Amino acid sequence: MAIYSRMHNGKKQWQYRTYYKAIDGSRKQKNSKWFDTKKEAVLEESVFIQRKKDEPYCNLTFKEVCDLWMEQNYRRLKPTTCYTKKVYINMLSPFHDIKIENIKSVDVDTFFESKKSKS
């Protein structure tokens, strides 16, 4: 998003800094290496942004992420732990069809507050 320049050993160099959303929803910053021309920096920035948009996990739903996690971790977990995790995942069934990038902490807090008030 931003292009910065500096003088290094008598040469002007260019760098880009951009922000992107990680799979967990957090905002991450990417600082590039230094390029000899501004054109190179702008081109690399656009390639990076496009690559982040095309990542396969960007369009996963909450249920798909949970299933992937269980698939990757079930061998190292005890059977009782796997069962407990599945129960927790089923408790969060209202989030199953929502894309993971669209779930906010406020939504989760509201969900649990409504569960408390029903009890």
N, C-alpha and C positions, 0 to 999 in steps of 0.2 A: 504494500500500500504506500509505503514511503521509500524514497530513494535518497540515500545519503552519500556525500562525497568527502574525500580527505586527500591531503597531500602526503604522499609517502615516498621517501627517497627521490623527491623532485618530480614525481609523477602523480597525476590525479587519478584516484581510484573511486569506484562506485560500489555501493552495497544496498541491498533491499532489506526491509523489515516488514513483515506481514504477520497478521494474526489469523488463526484458524481454530475451528472447534474440534476437539479431540472426541474419541468415541464415548468417553464418559461425560461429555457435555461441557467440560472445562475449556476455557479459552487459553490457547497456547500461542507463544510468540516464536517466530522463526527469523533469525538473522542469517543472512547469506554470507558467503565468503566475499572477498573484495574482487571486483572485476575491473579490467582496464578501460572499458567503455560503459557509458550509461546505457547504451542500446543492449549490451549483453546482460546487464543487471535487470532491465525491464523485461527482456525475453525470458530469463530464468525465473523471474517472479511469476509471470503468467503461466509458465509450465508447472511450477510448484502449485499454484492455486488450482489449476485444472486437474492435476494429479490428486489433490486432496478432495476435490468434488467427485472424482470418479472412483474413490476407494469403495470397495465392495460392502463394507459395514455401515455405510452412511444411511442406507435405506432399510436396515433391519428393524424388525419390531422387537418389543420387549421380550416376548415369548421366544423368538428366534435367538436372541442373545442369551437368554437363560438356558435354552437347549444346548447351545454351543458350549457354554460354560460347564454344564453338567457332563457333556460328552468328553470334554478335555480333563475333567477333574474326578470323575466317578471312580477311577482305578485307585487313586490315592486316598479316597475317603472311606470311612467305615460305612457299612450298610445303613446303620441308624442315622448317621449324619446325612447321607443321601436322601433318606426318607424325610428327614426334617427339612432339608432344603426344598424338596418337592412340595411339602406342605406350605412353606413360606411362599413359594412361587405361585401355588394355587390360590393363596390368600390374596395375592395381587392380581387376580384375574381381570379386574377392570382395565389394567394397563397392557394386557396381552396383545391387543391389536394396534397399539399406538407405537409409532416409530420412536426408537430410543432417543433420537435427537430432539424430539418434541416433548419429552417428559421433563418437567421442571421439579425442583425440590418442593416448591409450593404445592404442586399437585399431590405429591406423596404425603406431605404434611396434612393437607386437607383430607385426604383419604383416611389417614390414621385418626385424625380428630373426629371424623364422622363415625368411625368404628368405636371410638371411646364413648361418644355420646349415645350410641345405640345400646351399649352394655349396661 
